[in-house]
Amino acid sequence: MQLSPCSRQRFSKLPSMWIGVMFLMMAACPAQESLDEAQLRERHVMIPMRDGVHLSAYLYFPEGAGPWPVVFEQRYASLRSPVTRKDAARLASEGFVVALVNYRGTHLSEGRWVGYRAMQWGEQQDGFDVCEWLAVQDWSTGKVGTFGSSQGGYAQNYLAVTQPPHLVCQYMVDTGLSLFHEGYRIGGTTRPNRFQGLAGVCRNPDDNRKLLEEWFQHPHYDDYWKAEDCTLHFDRMNVPCFTIGSWYDFMNQGSIASFQGRQHHGGLNSKGRQQLIIGPWLHGRTNKGFRVGDLTYPEAAAWPVHEHMVRWFRHYLCGEDNAVEQDPVVRYFVMGAVEEPDAPGNIWREAADFPPPAEPVPMYFHADGKLEDRIPSEADSVTSFVSDPFHPMQIPGTSFPGARDARSFEQQSEVRTFTTETLQEPVEWTGRIQAELFLSSTAPDTDVIVRVSDVYPDGRSILIVDYPWRMRYRNGFDHEELMTPGTVYPVKFPVGWISQIFNRGHRIRVTVSSTGTPLYEPNPQNGKPLTIDFPDDAVKATNTIHHSKQFPSGIMAPVRKP
């Protein structure tokens, strides 16, 4: 089903319930036509920036004479795949000029690759300049919107801070706000192997090595990193934005924080101009269906990104009265067990804000591998494991493996699990899980990885969230504090957001380890400054989680009562 161009109003007058039904039908039956080069109205341009550099952009035009509103995406990834071009042409057919723009120094874009820094609020403001150039072209109405996920989400947040006059609205999927906290230094960890691969998108691959060297000259959250942190500028992020978050995505923290910051501090108090939806999905823009990992949810779990994005843009860029601002401010999917017909959950809820009220309930580790709400009574109780950076435990891939069976990791030799007894009644956790651990080590520095899983009656341990934390940053990212071997240190950190009803007959599991490559690159544990190239003098450590009366380790669970 193809929606009419901007000027047509017929679809917008349908009752909202039927709009939702039609969206789900379209999402379940995506178009399969191939890219028709003969019908593709595509043009390559080089957009000038304020310092004389030109950025490579591909423009896609609707049929007709225009002018049209413009929507654009910025990213460092290639813009030339058939899927990318087809999606852009499809969006253009809805009545928009679509611009896909490569970051400075990538692919055909001129200038030096500096990551996201040229798009922010410093001397170079590439996002601002792209927006304003698009707005004044003779085929443009002067109204501009933005879209994109992940790298394209960061770009939109940075753009919003610069407040270009012609930016009208945004549509973000799985986004981020601070590259220290959510990109390059997740939980204080470093991932040089992953980011060395970005040389492949650079016009001059040597730029990427120089950029990594620059990052490693700033090991702490200092002014260098503050210059890439949108959370310090929410008061300027006042453009209407629809934000999509995904439960099975570590960047969900960025999606939720982006909505929260804009909603409460962005200066737009009109109902509906900031909206958030969170569903049972993995990281990405085109994967918001009802099948994820090993799980198949009810079909209602799907979200029609394209159709809804068109509706959002038509309202703000075309003035279409389609009641999009009257939609719920927050919609979130409460996950439940799959393939269990009577399982509670697997439903959408609506709210005026996020998160909803929940009771923080401590769940403590015990020596026998149990997870209970009872505080330990032992005077001395510990669980130890080895962290060897030269022989690390394995988590395959470079993306969070959520919604999959985690037993292959849990059964490795230096991984420890803490599991509840079989639940007699369903339990709902909706909110943010917090790890509260007491840890000692034989090394001056180490990492700790905490995961939470839903254990099915057949033994499958379905991973929901996890997060790493580097101990040298246990008291703040603005400075380092190494450990004295053998001393017990408290460490608290957020594991992730969740909305899950653990069904009767299931168990809840918390998994702890210190390594899991290649997803998390190992900590050298030698206490020295961190380096791009892994050092030869990395050290092996024995790490100990204390779970005694004096040192009650565990997690804080956001329990929501019926």
Disulfide bonds with the S-S distance in Angstrom:
Cys6-Cys318 1.75
